[in-house]
Amino acid sequence: MKNTDKTQTASRMQSFTKVFAIAALATMYTPIRAAAQSPFDTAGTLGSIAGAGAFTVAQDDAPEPPRAQPKSKLDPATYLVAEVGYADWNVSGSRNKFRQYATVPGGFFLKELTYVPKMEDPGQYVFTSLKGIGGVDYRGDLGLVYNYGGTRISGYFSNSSFFEDTNAPVGASSRHSAGFDLRQNVTKNFSLAYRFKSDSQVNRYESPNAGENQHTQYQDISAAGKVGPGYLKLSSANLRFEDNTGTWVNSDVQTFAGSYLWNVNDGIDLQAGYSRANIGQTGMKGSHIESFALNGDVAIGSGTDVNLAMQNRRLSMPNTLNDYVKHQGIESISLSQRYKSWRGSISLRLQDDERLNYSQTYVDVPKWSTVEGRLSGRVPGGLRLTVRGYTQALIEQPGFNTNDPSNLYWTARDFAEGRLEGGHDDLSYYAVYTYRSDRNAARAAEVTTGQYTLGATYQVSPTLNMFAEYHHELWSGKAAITGYPSIGNYLPDVTTGILQLTYNPNKRAYLSLTYTGFGTRNDNPLMLPDGNTRGTFVTINGRYKFNRGYELGFMVAPWTYRDNVVNAMNYNATVFMLTGSTRF
Amino acid sequence: MKNTGSYRRFFLYSIPVTLLAGLIVASVFATPAPPKTNGKDTEAKTAKAAKPAKFPLSLWATADEGDYSGGKNCTNCHKTQTDSYERSPHTVYMKDPHNTVDKTGCEGCHGPSKNHVAHRKEEEGLYQNVVSYTHSTPEQIAASCLRCHQDTVTQNHWKRTEHSHAGVSCTSCHQMHWADRLGKDRIRVAPDQKNDALTNTVGKAQVASVFTNAAAPKALLKSNEANLCGSCHRKVGAEFRNNFHHPVPEGRLVCSDCHSAHPNRDDRKLMRTAKQACITCHADVAGPFVYEHDPASDLTGTGCLECHNPHGSSNPAILNSFTRGLCIKCHTDKSVNHNPGRNCWDSGCHSAIHGSNHDPRFLQR
């Protein structure tokens, strides 16, 4: 059996080598062919000859002959694209799971209508784009720039419809958002800006959870630009939250902020900022949060920088009755060093929270210290290595007033990540490993994860590209209280993978095949949905562009989702989509 | 009432402030003094002592008005590039008649054309007389772009960003020349240019084309943000392929909705916290509540990230543990005997887990 495998592997290697050799020859041949046929290069050659001649003639003080004008390699510019389509989901099983995040258009729809007019005035720019009209999920963008006078306006609106992945029938959730920006340059280096956003959300959940129906409105006005030797920014923002179900308290947050970045000289920058947020809630006392921050960068050498930062927050929340932070301080110092292709940095961060306890009679001050580092650079073999990580310790613990008064905070947290990347013109590859560990000594609790990602992009031939990636997460956990189920039984391992082939036989045709898959391994002690899942998504996508800008596209997407515990969550879908577009 | 924080804090703050003040003073005194002169050759010596602008800034700094052609010569050789430039929204700004000559047209980005034309056949001097963004270092690229874009980030700040440390510069993400005025095929300026790996990196973007309503890339980006950012942030790209994720692959969100690629100008770096990015959409959990749930209040630990992995997770609600395993990581005493059933929050019990105005155990919103 093993010999057979070896034979097959050898055979595959030979085929691979042949393909690679053909690809290499094709790569070598293509430029020669292109050089022979390209009008640009012909013109370039003529230009060189003419140039040489011009040099010779110029010595005789004769006029230079006219140069041959090169031709553009671009297709003619287009100003309008209109694309329509038809799609059929062909879905069986849980439609809610299928439509969980965004809704695939169904039936006839306008895929895209984008218009960028040819404006003779170079100082103006307009675009408008509509997408997905005809379905419940659509988007529109509008942009308008008047460069004379320094005014800029842009806007958008969008609607999305989606579902919670429930096995019981639950109606659609939706989100509708719209907004616009207005910016006026007062001087060359100073501008005023106004932003407005409106966001309405209706979320429907499975019983016994109540649904949500809320509206958020955000607007801000800011003045920013160069003032004196630095950069000044002043802003005022208002966030209004309204709950239409009457469950949550309506709130209004008014924030004032100002910051100044002072470029002392080429090596020193200082930035200071202040903000105050006034929080008003219906039927409740007002709260406020003040922040003051100071940040300084000092270059102490050609490749050495020091950064110092401090942040101070004061909170007044008279309605809050349980443990809350009334004051928070964060200080950090970091040193970064550049040496040839290597860059490294190390920093120390201290944080202390002054907490008022549940009875409001005692203040405790938990403190954390964090050491963080990063190193990256080139290593032999054309590889690039990046290593980063941090270790955090809870150096002073607070008290807790719970059934089990043991410390609830993590007493130590460690994180490390290593990344190796390499490649050449036709191949790029990478490997990433991440480790994280959170520990609570008082409860003998520990959660650890190790995750790795391997991937590569390979240009098999000038027309064929391949991309593959594999990602795996391993989780484990333990605590002083053992028995089934424990923490470790609630931490599933997960694997995701992707393989994609893209084929561009010529300038007009495009074909891609994408396979994406994921799967979980879960003890799932409570036998709940979404715990033991497997998804397989294949998408075949093709496009062909005709002479006069017409384009036809198709998509076939057989998707499969399986929940091994709750079969009602399963679905099979074969999305078929046909689109046609034209350009003017 | 016991308050021990104020004095400690005073000493704690005085350390970085003192250090910072010391560094500023040291840096000012460390600046080399101008050389002493004795009369006649004062001007010449001062000129000699003045620090010359480094390439590529020197191209603009040393140019006279006559060194600029107004872009007339460029089309003679770079027809494809001038055509693609005309199709880009960047042109709107480069053709502004209020601009000075050194910030107008092709020469606004590539430097004055006179010396480039004169030395165009010299292999050695070719790229010393023009700013070629494919032959420049990340520092040189940033220096060129930040001549105008100082309101985004200054040169001093840029070189201290994580992006700068990783060798990522402006043209790593932004593209000034468009093959198509409509913004399609931004990567491929020339048809025979090899397809960039960016277009295939995240991969699921191909699946995203099923979802037709994604917003178009803005700010002259080379590609949609999922592909663009994912080309370096590989692990994050992989996390979006999990069963539960924010709808970035579907085009409903983009990376810059939560992250700032130019962090030093942004208040987020200075004063904001992770939660403030989350509550832009999830305003219902912003609080403050009468009864705060400590990790959700964003004042200890990592705030929202204590429980959620915003990019993607195999667990519902992008939690970083499955069901009630999330709670027993801290509340270890509730692991075995405390009402075994469904999740702690959606079984009708702790339904206000982000905070409650009525119940200290978060049983009611």
Chai-1 contact restraints between the chains, C-beta under 6 A:
chainA,res_idxA,chainB,res_idxB,connection_type,confidence,min_distance_angstrom,max_distance_angstrom,comment,restraint_id
A,A34,B,D192,contact,1.0,0.0,6.0,A-B,restraint_1
A,R67,B,N76,contact,1.0,0.0,6.0,A-B,restraint_2
A,P70,B,K79,contact,1.0,0.0,6.0,A-B,restraint_3
A,S72,B,K79,contact,1.0,0.0,6.0,A-B,restraint_4
A,S72,B,T80,contact,1.0,0.0,6.0,A-B,restraint_5
A,S72,B,D83,contact,1.0,0.0,6.0,A-B,restraint_6
A,K73,B,T80,contact,1.0,0.0,6.0,A-B,restraint_7
A,K73,B,A190,contact,1.0,0.0,6.0,A-B,restraint_8
A,K73,B,P191,contact,1.0,0.0,6.0,A-B,restraint_9
A,L74,B,T80,contact,1.0,0.0,6.0,A-B,restraint_10
A,L74,B,D83,contact,1.0,0.0,6.0,A-B,restraint_11
A,L74,B,A179,contact,1.0,0.0,6.0,A-B,restraint_12
A,A77,B,R87,contact,1.0,0.0,6.0,A-B,restraint_13
A,A77,B,R181,contact,1.0,0.0,6.0,A-B,restraint_14
A,V81,B,L182,contact,1.0,0.0,6.0,A-B,restraint_15
A,Y101,B,P247,contact,1.0,0.0,6.0,A-B,restraint_16
A,Y101,B,E250,contact,1.0,0.0,6.0,A-B,restraint_17
A,A102,B,F211,contact,1.0,0.0,6.0,A-B,restraint_18
A,A102,B,P247,contact,1.0,0.0,6.0,A-B,restraint_19
A,A102,B,E250,contact,1.0,0.0,6.0,A-B,restraint_20
A,A102,B,R252,contact,1.0,0.0,6.0,A-B,restraint_21
A,V104,B,V210,contact,1.0,0.0,6.0,A-B,restraint_22
A,P105,B,T212,contact,1.0,0.0,6.0,A-B,restraint_23
A,K111,B,T212,contact,1.0,0.0,6.0,A-B,restraint_24
A,T114,B,L182,contact,1.0,0.0,6.0,A-B,restraint_25
A,V116,B,R181,contact,1.0,0.0,6.0,A-B,restraint_26
A,V116,B,L182,contact,1.0,0.0,6.0,A-B,restraint_27
A,P122,B,K95,contact,1.0,0.0,6.0,A-B,restraint_28
A,Y125,B,P89,contact,1.0,0.0,6.0,A-B,restraint_29
A,Y125,B,V92,contact,1.0,0.0,6.0,A-B,restraint_30
A,K131,B,T212,contact,1.0,0.0,6.0,A-B,restraint_31
A,K131,B,N213,contact,1.0,0.0,6.0,A-B,restraint_32
A,G132,B,T212,contact,1.0,0.0,6.0,A-B,restraint_33
A,G132,B,N213,contact,1.0,0.0,6.0,A-B,restraint_34
A,D137,B,N213,contact,1.0,0.0,6.0,A-B,restraint_35
A,Y138,B,N213,contact,1.0,0.0,6.0,A-B,restraint_36
A,R139,B,N213,contact,1.0,0.0,6.0,A-B,restraint_37
A,V145,B,V92,contact,1.0,0.0,6.0,A-B,restraint_38
A,N147,B,V92,contact,1.0,0.0,6.0,A-B,restraint_39
A,N147,B,D96,contact,1.0,0.0,6.0,A-B,restraint_40
A,S160,B,R252,contact,1.0,0.0,6.0,A-B,restraint_41
A,P208,B,G348,contact,1.0,0.0,6.0,A-B,restraint_42
A,N209,B,D346,contact,1.0,0.0,6.0,A-B,restraint_43
A,Q214,B,D284,contact,1.0,0.0,6.0,A-B,restraint_44
A,T216,B,A283,contact,1.0,0.0,6.0,A-B,restraint_45
A,F241,B,A283,contact,1.0,0.0,6.0,A-B,restraint_46
A,T247,B,R365,contact,1.0,0.0,6.0,A-B,restraint_47
A,W248,B,D284,contact,1.0,0.0,6.0,A-B,restraint_48
A,G267,B,S27,contact,1.0,0.0,6.0,A-B,restraint_49
A,I268,B,I24,contact,1.0,0.0,6.0,A-B,restraint_50
A,I268,B,S27,contact,1.0,0.0,6.0,A-B,restraint_51
A,D269,B,N156,contact,1.0,0.0,6.0,A-B,restraint_52
A,G273,B,L270,contact,1.0,0.0,6.0,A-B,restraint_53
A,G273,B,M271,contact,1.0,0.0,6.0,A-B,restraint_54
A,S275,B,M271,contact,1.0,0.0,6.0,A-B,restraint_55
A,S287,B,P288,contact,1.0,0.0,6.0,A-B,restraint_56
A,S291,B,M271,contact,1.0,0.0,6.0,A-B,restraint_57
A,A293,B,L270,contact,1.0,0.0,6.0,A-B,restraint_58
A,A293,B,M271,contact,1.0,0.0,6.0,A-B,restraint_59
A,G296,B,L20,contact,1.0,0.0,6.0,A-B,restraint_60
A,D297,B,R160,contact,1.0,0.0,6.0,A-B,restraint_61
A,V298,B,L23,contact,1.0,0.0,6.0,A-B,restraint_62
A,V298,B,S27,contact,1.0,0.0,6.0,A-B,restraint_63
A,D305,B,R160,contact,1.0,0.0,6.0,A-B,restraint_64
A,L308,B,P16,contact,1.0,0.0,6.0,A-B,restraint_65
A,L308,B,L20,contact,1.0,0.0,6.0,A-B,restraint_66
A,M310,B,P16,contact,1.0,0.0,6.0,A-B,restraint_67
A,M317,B,P288,contact,1.0,0.0,6.0,A-B,restraint_68
A,N319,B,V290,contact,1.0,0.0,6.0,A-B,restraint_69
A,T320,B,P288,contact,1.0,0.0,6.0,A-B,restraint_70
A,T320,B,E292,contact,1.0,0.0,6.0,A-B,restraint_71
A,L321,B,V290,contact,1.0,0.0,6.0,A-B,restraint_72
A,N322,B,Y291,contact,1.0,0.0,6.0,A-B,restraint_73
A,N322,B,P360,contact,1.0,0.0,6.0,A-B,restraint_74
A,Y324,B,E292,contact,1.0,0.0,6.0,A-B,restraint_75
A,V325,B,L299,contact,1.0,0.0,6.0,A-B,restraint_76
A,G329,B,R9,contact,1.0,0.0,6.0,A-B,restraint_77
A,E331,B,P16,contact,1.0,0.0,6.0,A-B,restraint_78
A,R343,B,H165,contact,1.0,0.0,6.0,A-B,restraint_79
A,D353,B,T300,contact,1.0,0.0,6.0,A-B,restraint_80
A,E354,B,G5,contact,1.0,0.0,6.0,A-B,restraint_81
A,Y362,B,K2,contact,1.0,0.0,6.0,A-B,restraint_82
A,V363,B,K2,contact,1.0,0.0,6.0,A-B,restraint_83
A,V363,B,N3,contact,1.0,0.0,6.0,A-B,restraint_84
A,V365,B,G5,contact,1.0,0.0,6.0,A-B,restraint_85
A,D404,B,D333,contact,1.0,0.0,6.0,A-B,restraint_86
A,L408,B,C330,contact,1.0,0.0,6.0,A-B,restraint_87
A,S428,B,A197,contact,1.0,0.0,6.0,A-B,restraint_88
A,Y430,B,R234,contact,1.0,0.0,6.0,A-B,restraint_89
A,V432,B,R234,contact,1.0,0.0,6.0,A-B,restraint_90
A,V432,B,K235,contact,1.0,0.0,6.0,A-B,restraint_91
A,R443,B,T332,contact,1.0,0.0,6.0,A-B,restraint_92
A,A445,B,T332,contact,1.0,0.0,6.0,A-B,restraint_93
A,V447,B,K329,contact,1.0,0.0,6.0,A-B,restraint_94
A,T453,B,R234,contact,1.0,0.0,6.0,A-B,restraint_95
A,T453,B,K235,contact,1.0,0.0,6.0,A-B,restraint_96
A,T453,B,A238,contact,1.0,0.0,6.0,A-B,restraint_97
A,T457,B,A197,contact,1.0,0.0,6.0,A-B,restraint_98
A,T457,B,N200,contact,1.0,0.0,6.0,A-B,restraint_99
A,N465,B,N200,contact,1.0,0.0,6.0,A-B,restraint_100
A,F467,B,N200,contact,1.0,0.0,6.0,A-B,restraint_101
A,F467,B,G203,contact,1.0,0.0,6.0,A-B,restraint_102
A,H471,B,A238,contact,1.0,0.0,6.0,A-B,restraint_103
A,A479,B,T332,contact,1.0,0.0,6.0,A-B,restraint_104
A,I481,B,T332,contact,1.0,0.0,6.0,A-B,restraint_105
A,I481,B,S335,contact,1.0,0.0,6.0,A-B,restraint_106
A,G483,B,V336,contact,1.0,0.0,6.0,A-B,restraint_107
A,S486,B,S335,contact,1.0,0.0,6.0,A-B,restraint_108
A,I487,B,G325,contact,1.0,0.0,6.0,A-B,restraint_109
A,I487,B,I328,contact,1.0,0.0,6.0,A-B,restraint_110
A,I487,B,K329,contact,1.0,0.0,6.0,A-B,restraint_111
A,Y490,B,S321,contact,1.0,0.0,6.0,A-B,restraint_112
A,Y490,B,F322,contact,1.0,0.0,6.0,A-B,restraint_113
A,Y490,B,G325,contact,1.0,0.0,6.0,A-B,restraint_114
A,L491,B,S321,contact,1.0,0.0,6.0,A-B,restraint_115
A,P492,B,S314,contact,1.0,0.0,6.0,A-B,restraint_116
A,P492,B,F322,contact,1.0,0.0,6.0,A-B,restraint_117
A,V494,B,S314,contact,1.0,0.0,6.0,A-B,restraint_118
A,T496,B,R241,contact,1.0,0.0,6.0,A-B,restraint_119
A,I498,B,G203,contact,1.0,0.0,6.0,A-B,restraint_120
A,Q500,B,N200,contact,1.0,0.0,6.0,A-B,restraint_121
A,Q500,B,G203,contact,1.0,0.0,6.0,A-B,restraint_122
A,T502,B,N200,contact,1.0,0.0,6.0,A-B,restraint_123
A,K507,B,P191,contact,1.0,0.0,6.0,A-B,restraint_124
A,S512,B,Q206,contact,1.0,0.0,6.0,A-B,restraint_125
A,T514,B,Q206,contact,1.0,0.0,6.0,A-B,restraint_126
A,T516,B,K204,contact,1.0,0.0,6.0,A-B,restraint_127
A,T516,B,R241,contact,1.0,0.0,6.0,A-B,restraint_128
A,F518,B,N243,contact,1.0,0.0,6.0,A-B,restraint_129
A,T520,B,S314,contact,1.0,0.0,6.0,A-B,restraint_130
A,L528,B,T323,contact,1.0,0.0,6.0,A-B,restraint_131
A,D530,B,P316,contact,1.0,0.0,6.0,A-B,restraint_132
A,G531,B,F322,contact,1.0,0.0,6.0,A-B,restraint_133
A,T533,B,N243,contact,1.0,0.0,6.0,A-B,restraint_134
A,T539,B,Q206,contact,1.0,0.0,6.0,A-B,restraint_135
A,T539,B,V207,contact,1.0,0.0,6.0,A-B,restraint_136
A,N541,B,Q206,contact,1.0,0.0,6.0,A-B,restraint_137
A,A557,B,V210,contact,1.0,0.0,6.0,A-B,restraint_138
